[in-house]
C-alpha cells in the first residue's frame, strides 16, 4: 500500500510538471524587501536592476513617504532594508531598536527646489523676503505633508527661514509624498510646488523656478539601514551594493550627491 501511494504521488507530480524535491520555498527565492522614500524610486529601480544583473536576487521595493514606511516597520511590516529621506525617521526607528545600527549609512544627499508647470511663465528669485504668495496668484502651493513627510518639512523650514511661510501657510496643497506633490504641478493643478531637485530634473512636465539655499533648511540626507527584524540573507549585501561604485554612478546620473564611501 505504501509503495502504491508513492507511485501515485510520483505520477501526480509528473502530471503537474513538478518535482516535489525541486520546488524551493518562497523565502529561498526572494530577494530583500526594501522600504524606500518615494523620491528614491528612479535611482533605486536602476540600482536594483544592476544588483540583479550582477547575480543578486531582485529586491522587492515599496516606495512611499518615509514617515509612512517607518510607521509600517514599527507596526511589524516585514521589511529587510529601510531608506529614509531624512535622518529623523531613521532616528525614530533606531530609538525603537528596529534597525541594525551597525549597518546604518548616510547614503545620499539632495536639494529642494521650487517648480512650475513646464509651460508656465512664473519667474521668481528665491531670497529672504521673496513674495511667494503673489506668485501663486489664486492657486495653491503643492508640498508633501509639512508635519511628517521629509520633503514637506524641509520646504516649510526653508520658507520660514526666508520669511515666506506666513504668507502661504493657508494655501498649501498637501500631498502624501513628494512624488504626489510633483504630480500636482506636472498636471497643472498647482501653479507652484516644492520638491526635491532630483524629482524636478526627472519630470519633463515641470521646470525649476529656483533652488532654495542650503542654509535655509537642514541638509537633505538619505540614510539607509538593515532592519533589526530582517530575514533576507541578502539584506546586508544589498546595502553594501548601494554603497559601491556601480550604484554610485547610477545615483549621480539621477542627480543625487553620493555621501557614502565604500
C-alpha positions in Angstrom: 0.0 0.0 0.0 2.8 2.4 0.9 4.5 1.6 -2.4 1.3 2.3 -4.2 0.9 5.7 -2.6 4.5 6.6 -3.6 3.8 5.6 -7.2 0.6 7.7 -7.2 2.4 10.7 -5.8 5.1 10.5 -8.4 2.5 10.2 -11.1 0.7 13.2 -9.9 3.9 15.2 -9.8 4.6 14.1 -13.4 1.1 15.3 -14.5 1.7 18.7 -12.9 5.2 19.0 -14.3 6.6 19.3 -10.8 9.3 17.7 -8.8 8.5 17.9 -5.1 12.1 17.9 -4.1 13.0 20.6 -6.6 10.4 23.2 -5.6 12.2 25.8 -3.5 10.4 27.8 -0.8 9.5 31.5 -1.5 11.9 32.6 1.2 14.7 30.8 -0.6 13.9 32.6 -3.9 13.1 36.1 -2.8 15.5 38.9 -2.5 15.3 41.5 0.2 12.2 43.6 0.9 13.2 47.3 0.8 11.1 50.2 2.1 12.4 53.4 0.4 11.4 57.0 0.3 9.3 57.9 -2.8 11.9 60.3 -4.2 14.4 57.3 -4.5 12.2 55.4 -7.0 14.2 56.0 -10.2 17.5 55.7 -8.6 16.7 52.5 -6.6 15.0 50.9 -9.5 18.1 51.4 -11.5 20.3 50.1 -8.7 18.1 47.1 -8.2 18.4 46.2 -11.9 22.2 46.5 -11.7 22.3 44.4 -8.5 20.3 41.6 -10.2 22.5 41.8 -13.3 25.5 41.1 -11.1 23.8 38.0 -9.7 21.9 39.3 -6.7 18.3 38.3 -6.1 16.0 41.1 -7.2 14.8 43.2 -4.3 11.1 43.9 -3.8 10.9 47.7 -3.2 8.0 49.6 -1.8 8.0 53.4 -2.2 6.1 55.8 0.0 6.7 58.7 2.4 9.5 58.0 4.8 7.1 58.7 7.7 4.5 56.1 6.4 7.2 53.5 5.9 8.8 54.0 9.3 5.4 53.6 11.0 4.7 50.4 9.0 8.0 49.0 10.1 7.2 50.0 13.7 3.9 48.1 13.2 5.6 44.9 12.2 5.7 45.2 8.4 8.3 42.7 7.0 11.0 45.0 5.7 14.6 44.0 5.4 16.0 47.4 4.5 14.8 50.9 5.1 16.0 54.0 3.2 14.7 57.3 4.5 14.6 60.8 3.0 15.7 62.3 6.3 17.7 61.4 9.5 14.7 61.9 11.8 12.7 58.9 10.7 15.8 56.7 10.8 16.5 58.0 14.3 12.9 57.2 15.2 13.4 53.5 14.3 16.8 53.5 15.9 15.5 54.6 19.2 12.9 51.9 19.0 15.7 49.4 18.3 14.1 48.5 14.9 17.2 48.9 12.8 20.7 47.3 12.9 22.7 50.3 13.8 26.0 48.9 12.6 24.6 48.9 9.0 23.3 52.5 9.1 24.9 54.7 6.4 24.3 58.2 5.2 23.9 57.2 1.6 22.8 60.3 -0.5 22.3 64.0 -0.5 19.8 66.1 -2.4 18.3 69.7 -2.5 14.9 71.2 -2.7 13.6 73.5 -5.5 10.5 75.5 -6.5 8.9 74.1 -9.6 6.2 75.2 -12.0 4.4 73.6 -15.0 6.8 73.4 -17.9 4.8 75.9 -20.0 4.2 78.3 -17.1 5.7 81.8 -17.2 6.4 82.3 -13.4 9.7 83.9 -12.7 10.8 84.3 -9.1 14.1 84.8 -7.3 14.3 82.8 -4.1 15.8 85.1 -1.4 14.9 86.4 2.0 11.6 88.2 1.8 10.6 86.9 -1.6 6.8 87.2 -2.3 5.8 83.7 -2.9 2.1 84.4 -2.2 1.9 86.9 -5.0 3.5 84.4 -7.4 0.8 81.8 -6.5 -2.0 84.1 -7.7 -5.2 82.3 -7.0 -3.5 78.9 -6.8 -2.0 76.8 -4.1 1.5 75.6 -3.3 2.0 71.9 -3.7 4.1 70.3 -1.0 4.4 66.9 0.7 2.8 66.9 4.2 4.7 69.6 6.1 4.3 67.9 9.5 5.6 64.4 8.8 7.0 63.9 5.3 10.7 64.9 4.9 10.2 66.9 1.7 7.4 68.9 3.3 9.4 69.5 6.5 12.4 70.7 4.5 10.2 73.0 2.4 8.4 74.5 5.4 11.7 75.2 7.2 13.1 76.9 4.1 10.0 79.1 3.8 10.1 80.0 7.5 13.8 80.9 7.2 13.2 83.1 4.2 10.1 84.8 5.7 7.6 83.4 3.2 5.8 80.8 5.3 3.2 83.1 6.9 2.0 84.4 3.5 1.3 80.9 2.1 0.7 78.6 5.1 -3.1 78.7 4.5 -2.6 78.0 0.8 -0.8 74.7 0.8 -2.0 71.7 -1.2 -0.5 68.9 0.9 0.2 65.6 -0.7 1.0 62.2 0.9 4.6 62.2 -0.5 6.8 64.3 -2.7 6.1 62.5 -5.9 2.4 63.2 -5.4 3.2 66.9 -4.8 5.2 66.9 -8.0 2.3 65.4 -9.9 0.0 68.2 -8.9 2.3 70.7 -10.6 3.0 68.4 -13.6 -0.7 68.2 -14.2 -1.2 72.0 -13.8 -3.4 71.5 -10.7 -1.0 73.7 -8.7 1.0 76.6 -10.2 4.0 76.0 -8.0 5.4 73.3 -5.8 8.4 72.4 -3.6 10.1 69.1 -4.4 13.5 67.6 -4.4 15.9 68.6 -7.2 16.2 65.1 -8.5 12.4 64.8 -8.9 12.2 68.0 -10.8 15.0 67.1 -13.2 13.4 63.7 -13.9 10.0 65.1 -14.8 9.8 66.9 -18.2 6.4 68.2 -17.3 7.9 70.7 -14.8 10.6 73.3 -14.8 12.7 74.6 -11.9 11.9 78.2 -11.0 14.6 78.4 -8.3 16.7 76.5 -5.8 16.3 77.0 -2.1 19.6 78.0 -0.4 21.2 75.1 1.6 21.4 77.4 4.6 17.6 77.7 4.7 16.9 74.2 5.8 18.5 71.1 7.3 20.7 69.1 4.9 18.8 66.7 2.8 20.3 63.4 3.8 19.1 59.9 2.9 20.2 57.2 5.4 19.9 53.5 4.7 20.0 50.6 7.2 19.1 46.9 7.5 16.1 46.4 9.9 16.5 44.6 13.1 13.9 42.1 12.0 15.4 41.4 8.6 15.1 37.8 7.4 16.6 38.0 4.0 20.2 36.7 3.8 20.8 39.3 1.1 19.8 42.4 3.1 23.3 43.4 4.2 24.8 42.6 0.8 22.2 44.8 -0.9 23.0 47.7 1.4 26.7 47.2 0.6 25.9 47.3 -3.1 24.1 50.6 -2.7 27.3 52.0 -1.2 29.5 50.7 -4.0 30.9 52.2 -7.2 28.3 50.6 -9.5 25.4 52.2 -7.6 27.3 55.5 -7.2 27.3 56.1 -11.0 23.6 55.4 -11.1 22.8 57.7 -8.2 24.9 60.5 -9.7 23.2 60.1 -13.0 19.9 60.8 -11.2 21.3 64.0 -9.7 22.0 62.8 -6.2 25.1 63.6 -4.2 26.7 60.4 -3.0 27.7 60.6 0.6 28.6 57.0 1.3 32.2 55.8 0.9 32.6 52.1 0.0 
